[in-house]
Amino acid sequence: MFTTEGPTFRELTVQALSSIERGYDLLAPKFDHTPFRTPERFLDATGEMLEALGPFDAGLDVCCGTGAGVGMLKPVCRKRVVGVDFSAGMLEAARESVPAEGAPAVDWVRADARELPFEGDFDLAVSFGAFGHFLPSERPAVFAGVHRALRPGGVFAFPIGAPQPLSSPLYWAMLGFDSVMRVRNALWRPSFVMYYRTFPLRGVSEDLERAGFAVRLLPMEEFGRREDGSPNWRLVVAERL
Ligand SMILES: C[S@@+](CC[C@H](N)C(=O)[O-])C[C@H]1O[C@@H](n2cnc3c(N)ncnc32)[C@H](O)[C@@H]1O
């Protein structure tokens, strides 16, 4: 699962027993050598779809980590790209890995995604690989903050996977992971929220609509379709009304 440059089992265990913020601070120097960084294939597919929806001036990557989404946004946005994350360690790694020179301007902001500090600054927001860190009860605060950060007509876009069928080994792997995490969080403080099965399309769309977005779903054909013909992955495109 990890290359030799990735974290050791011991390092991962220490990280998983920390808070989310501290865990990512510790993981930051090796994060890009883990499967937790969003793969280029997802970033490229999203970037191509966003280019067709643009042009955009200013883009925000929510929970930017080491900057995967910021790098994707650079060719899509003309003026400014901002990455926001609450882990100082991840932001430091991002500053080192994403070139700052040239247009658009790149900025990094340390903030909690449940209390985003922006008001109408962006016409595009994205997020990758981080929604599992929020309990369903925290989603409204995250979506309200993104809504506030966007100008009217601005777009919040992110990929979402179809649920796995019961017959898939991945279904059982994710169920097993979430169960272990629930036990860990019942027994240990600080909690580390990371669940694979708490971000269902229907609940997410309803929360987006309640926050004031009009939601469209675009199939990400690059990732194929399920036996029933539905896409394996969709791009959620939520427009601020
Ligand atoms: C799995 S990493 C994904 C990083 C990057 N988006 C990517 O796709 O490679 C999750 C990121 O979410 C950040 N994060 C988790 N909860 C957060 C919160 N409440 N506010 C801000 N950042 C948060 C973590 O610090 C971490 O950098």
The ligand as an SDF file (V2000), in Angstrom:
LIG
                    3D

 27 29  0  0  0  0  0  0  0  0999 V2000
   -6.7440   13.0210    3.0510 C   0  0  0  0  0  0  0  0  0  0  0  0
   -6.1380   14.6720    3.1750 S   0  0  0  0  0  0  0  0  0  0  0  0
   -6.5530   15.2670    1.5510 C   0  0  0  0  0  0  0  0  0  0  0  0
   -5.6080   16.3510    1.1040 C   0  0  0  0  0  0  0  0  0  0  0  0
   -5.7980   16.8360   -0.3330 C   0  0  0  0  0  0  0  0  0  0  0  0
   -7.0790   17.4760   -0.5020 N   0  0  0  0  0  0  0  0  0  0  0  0
   -5.6380   15.6980   -1.3150 C   0  0  0  0  0  0  0  0  0  0  0  0
   -6.6200   15.3460   -1.9640 O   0  0  0  0  0  0  0  0  0  0  0  0
   -4.5460   15.1800   -1.4810 O   0  0  0  0  0  0  0  0  0  0  0  0
   -7.3420   15.4890    4.1980 C   0  0  0  0  0  0  0  0  0  0  0  0
   -6.9530   16.9250    4.5450 C   0  0  0  0  0  0  0  0  0  0  0  0
   -8.0730   17.5370    5.2010 O   0  0  0  0  0  0  0  0  0  0  0  0
   -7.5870   18.3760    6.2240 C   0  0  0  0  0  0  0  0  0  0  0  0
   -8.6790   18.5840    7.1990 N   0  0  0  0  0  0  0  0  0  0  0  0
   -9.3750   17.6460    7.8780 C   0  0  0  0  0  0  0  0  0  0  0  0
  -10.3010   18.2320    8.6570 N   0  0  0  0  0  0  0  0  0  0  0  0
  -10.1760   19.5700    8.4570 C   0  0  0  0  0  0  0  0  0  0  0  0
  -10.8610   20.7070    8.9800 C   0  0  0  0  0  0  0  0  0  0  0  0
  -11.8540   20.5840    9.8840 N   0  0  0  0  0  0  0  0  0  0  0  0
  -10.4890   21.9400    8.5520 N   0  0  0  0  0  0  0  0  0  0  0  0
   -9.4750   22.0750    7.6500 C   0  0  0  0  0  0  0  0  0  0  0  0
   -8.7840   21.0370    7.1380 N   0  0  0  0  0  0  0  0  0  0  0  0
   -9.1440   19.7920    7.5280 C   0  0  0  0  0  0  0  0  0  0  0  0
   -6.3880   17.6230    6.7890 C   0  0  0  0  0  0  0  0  0  0  0  0
   -5.5320   18.4580    7.5070 O   0  0  0  0  0  0  0  0  0  0  0  0
   -5.7800   17.0580    5.4960 C   0  0  0  0  0  0  0  0  0  0  0  0
   -4.8250   17.9340    4.9650 O   0  0  0  0  0  0  0  0  0  0  0  0
  1  2  1  0
  2  3  1  0
  2 10  1  0
  3  4  1  0
  4  5  1  0
  5  6  1  0
  5  7  1  0
  7  8  2  0
  7  9  1  0
 10 11  1  0
 11 12  1  0
 11 26  1  0
 12 13  1  0
 13 14  1  0
 13 24  1  0
 14 15  1  0
 14 23  1  0
 15 16  2  0
 16 17  1  0
 17 18  1  0
 17 23  2  0
 18 19  1  0
 18 20  2  0
 20 21  1  0
 21 22  2  0
 22 23  1  0
 24 25  1  0
 24 26  1  0
 26 27  1  0
M  CHG  2   2   1   9  -1
M  END
$$$$
